[in-house]
């Protein structure tokens, strides 16, 4: 395809413009990579996480529950925060230091699986058949040496997969780690996580809930679409913030961030293949029909 339309690439982010020099298949492949898009609600959550991280040690560390529906973008925000706070190595002590440690709540929430998953996340060799007390002692010793300021536990709604006794034990474990190591704990999950925490008054009072709601037709959503468009290697602007496109995207995706990203990425692929080099309503409708 002729590159005569490359001069219209002013609508793209600087790092994306070079992609227009690639062939069509390479451009399509480039869109499969993870990408970060700044938008207001994500920036607000990142700011909250930054404030937690900067909190000096005290007896009752502030904690957070980030919740929202699946595919709304919670994990992407957490991963962005972790990338912004990478581990470092203390040459003098020979110890890796992590400000932020992230893990997933095991599908079955018991203490043995939790400690084993946490040790695996920090790369600590351990015997998975060891007793809970051994794993707990090893975890505490390593975390004291690493001095994390925050523990992020994703998929925390898995708490509800356990019986009442297992749920209570897991919640007590989270409180214990926050108190013992004087670090903030951030829980991430669906609305079921809110239900799980409400069974324990101490947990519900300690973890400030922050919700990521579905998108609705708003200026914030239009700005999000504009930012997303700047990362698509298309030679012509799509003007995704047009009302008819906005309403179709919302109706098709239900306002879920992940679904919006998938819809626009597939529509951009069609626009590259058919040579139009911009997303129109027909492209969005074609993707929606294929997914139906």
Secondary structure as UniProt FT lines:
FT   HELIX           4..11
FT   HELIX           14..17
FT   HELIX           18..21
FT   HELIX           24..30
FT   TURN            31..32
FT   HELIX           40..53
FT   STRAND          63..67
FT   TURN            70..71
FT   HELIX           74..84
FT   STRAND          88..90
FT   TURN            91..94
FT   STRAND          95..97
FT   STRAND          100..104
FT   HELIX           111..121
FT   TURN            122..123
FT   TURN            128..129
FT   HELIX           132..146
FT   STRAND          150..154
FT   HELIX           156..161
FT   HELIX           164..181
FT   STRAND          184..189
FT   HELIX           191..198
FT   HELIX           201..206
FT   STRAND          207..211
FT   HELIX           219..229
FT   TURN            230..231
FT   TURN            240..241
FT   HELIX           243..253
FT   TURN            254..255
FT   HELIX           257..273
FT   TURN            274..275
FT   HELIX           281..291
//
